[in-house]
Amino acid sequence: MRAVIEGIVQLIGLIFDKIKIYSRASVVRVDGGLSRSTLFLRLLATALGTIVERQRDVETTARGVAALLKVFKGDWSLNDVIKGVHVNVELRVEPGEERLSLNRDIVKRIIEGMRCRA
């Protein structure tokens, strides 16, 4: 099970590496069923090198949409949403709380070596 979670975390890490070029995210907020796993959160924080927060309500996509609607309506600013005025944090995980077994460079080489042929 841990190997599957580490694989998922490393794939997210590869995507996050690209996002970091355009964003200065100091916190990553997660939701959904997998966010219930503390191991996943600890591995994710380490892989991303940033703080990971889980909200009390793990199905929060609708809450995020509602927050953006409040921005559109003028009740909140985009900075309010970025700061997390709509967030009720249940757990905050720092990078390094859990060590990764997989090396991101190795995972990246494996992914790059996979070629889909039609």
Secondary structure, DSSP 8 states (H G I E B T S, - for coil): -HHHHHHHHHHHHHHHHHHTTT---SEEEE-SGGGG-HHHHHHHHHHHTSEEEEESSS--HHHHHHHHHHHHHTSS-HHHHHHTTT--EEEEE-TTSS--SS-HHHHHHHHHH-----
